[in-house]
Amino acid sequence: MGRMSALERRESVIRAAIAEFARTGYRGTSTAAIAKRVGVTQPYLFRLFPDKKAIFVAALVRSAEDARLAFERAADGVKGGGRAWQVMADAYAQLISTRPETLLVQMQGYAAVAAAEAQGDDLVGEVVRAGWMSIWETVHLSLGADAERTASFFACGMLGNALTAIGLPVNAGSEGVLRTGMRQCTPAASSRVTTVGATSPVRLSA
């Protein structure tokens, strides 16, 4: 295998950053840990990104886009809001079970917004809000532009994120349970998600 290009190495850094920031947040994650995960030196890391915040922002942008694409691809060509709900719930269950860091790094982003803005730094908040709205619009359109159903879908999704973040014990077949719970969690049904596939508890760090 040939040497990685700078673009490929940058992609590796973003993926490593998502994994590290998902676990320990912005303040709790060192660039040394990210560099070690990628297999590069810190000086090389800063040839790709100007500073730690730029790496964090890139991780937030990528994770939001990954989540958005998961919903978009799942609902592509699906007709009917009810069916779209089901396939997007399945996509969410798959994502949170196989790549929980994608959701957990977004949680770390939410936690970082207030601290950053208190210090006069609006960039993180702008990135987090833009990512949130891009996911909202994709889900909203897939559900027939029904605001109530969209809000309900997001409420269920955020519950899943929270349960994953606190490391709720994993039960056998938890992905299937999450999928069933998401399907039941509609404006016309009780809002409940039983359990989710979880990782070790993460530390939210602004």
N, C-alpha and C positions, 0 to 999 in steps of 0.2 A: 504494500500500500504506500502511495506517495505521501509526501508531506502535505499537511493541511494548508490551505490558503488562508490569508488573513480574514476573509469573509467567513470561512468555515470555522476558524478559531474563534471569531467573534460570536458565532452561533453557539459554540461550545461553552463560551463564557456565560452567555445569557442563560442557557439551560442549567449550568452549574449554579449560577446566582439564584435562579428560581428555587432550586432545591435548598440552598443554604439560607436564603432570606425567609423561606417558608417555615423553617425550623426555629430560627432565632431572631428574626426581625431585622430592621435596619441597623439599630444601634448594637445589637448583639452579634452581628455577623462581621467578621473581619475579611478584608480583601485577601489576606493570606489563606484563609480557608477556601475561598473561591478559586484562587490560583492553584492551590494544592489539588482541588477536585478536578480541575482542567488538566493539570500537569504542566503548568507554565510558571515562570517566575513573576513576582509582583511587578517588576519593571516592565515586563512584556504586557502584563494586564493593562497597565496605564499607557501603553502604546495604542491599545484598542479603545479605551475609554478614558476620558480626562480625569475622572475621580469616582469615588464610591457611589455618590448620589446618581451619577449618570448610569452606572451599572444597575442600581436599584430601579431607576425609571425604566430602563430597557426591559428589566424583568417584569415590571408591572404591565408595560405595554404588551409584551409578548403573551403573558398569562391571560390577559383580558381577551386578546385576539384569539388565542387557542380555545377559550371557552366559547366565544362568539361563533367561531367556525364550527365547533362541535354541534351547536344548536342549528346553525344554518344548514350544515350538511345533512343532519338528521331529518330536518323538515323539508328539504328540497324536493319539490314535486308532490308533496303530500297535500291532499285536499281535505278541508274540514278542520276546524279548530280542535275538536275532540281528538282526532287522530294525531294532529300535530303535537298536542299536549303529550300523548303517550310516547311518541318517538323521541321527543326532546327529553322527557323524563328518563327514558332508557339511556339516552346519550349522557345525561347528567350522572346517572348511576354508574355508568361505565367509566366516565372521567374521574369521578371522585373515588372510585375503587381502585383504579389502575394508576392514576396520576394525581393523587391528592394534593401534591405540592402546587399544582396549577390553581386550585381554589385557595389553599392556605396562604400563598404569597399575596393574594388579593386581600385576605383578611389582615395581613401584616401591613398592607398599604393603607387600609382603612384606619388602622391604629396609628399610623405615622402622620396622618394628615393634620390633626390638631396641633401636635407638637411642632411640626414644620411651620405651620401658619402662625403659630405663636411667636416664632422667631423671624417672621417676615418673609418666609419662603413659601410661595404659592404654587410652585411647580408640581410638587407631589400631589397636592389636592386637585390641580387641574388635570393631571394625568389619570388619577383615580376616577374622577367624575366623568371624564371623556370615555374611559374604558367601560364604566358602568352603563352610560347612556348607549354606547354601541351595542352592548349585549341586550339592553332593554329594547332597543328598536328592532333588533333581529327577532327576539322572542315575540314582541308585540305584533309585528307584521305576520309572523307565522301563526299566531292565534287569532287572525282575522281582525287585528287592530282593536281588540276587546280589552279595554283598560282594566276591568275588574278581573278577568282571567289572567292577564299579564301580572297584575299585582299579586294575585294568589300564587301563581307559579313562582314568582320571586320569593315570596314568603316561605314557601316550602324549600326552595333552594338554599336560602340563607339559614334555615334550620339545619339542613344537611351540613352546611359549612361549619356551623357552630358545633354540632355534635362531633364532627371530625376533628375540629380544633381542640376540643377538650379530651379527645382520646377515649370516647365511649367504647367499652369492650366490644370486640368483634364477635358476632355470633355466626354460626354456620349459615351460609347462604345469605349473608347480610346484603349483598348487592341486590339480590332478588327482592328482599324485604323493602329496601329503599325504593326500588322500581315500583313495587306495588303501592307503597305509601305515597309516592309522588303522583301516581295515577288517581288515587283517591282524594288527594288534596286539591279540590276544586271549589269554586264558590258555592256549588250545590251540595258539597259533602263536608264532613268534619275535617278540620285541618289537623292532620296528624301524620307524622312520619315516625315509624317505630324505632328504627335503628339504622346505622350506616356502617359501611366498612370504614374502619378508623385506623389511623396511624398512632404512633406515640404522641402524647400531648405536646403541643408546641407552646412556645413562649411568645406572646404578643409583645412586641417591643417597638416603641415609637422611635 
